[in-house]
Amino acid sequence: MKEYKVESLIYYSKLTLDSKHISKSSKEEVQIKLDEYAKKGYRLVSTDATNFGTALYIYLYFEKEA
């Protein structure tokens, strides 16, 4: 049987000429979450992202053997 976890991260857009500012600023936090779950025995199986207004929602889906 497998155990699943979902982690959601939210980033807000700001006025800037750098169109990739969210990608650049989120890398460190996403890596921290990946490392945190890997230490608990989870592996990343899927990702998803959506936006609403000026917010970007990133979903990380993890699983491990129970």
Helices and strands as residue ranges (DSSP letters): E 2-12, H 21-39, E 43-52, E 55-65
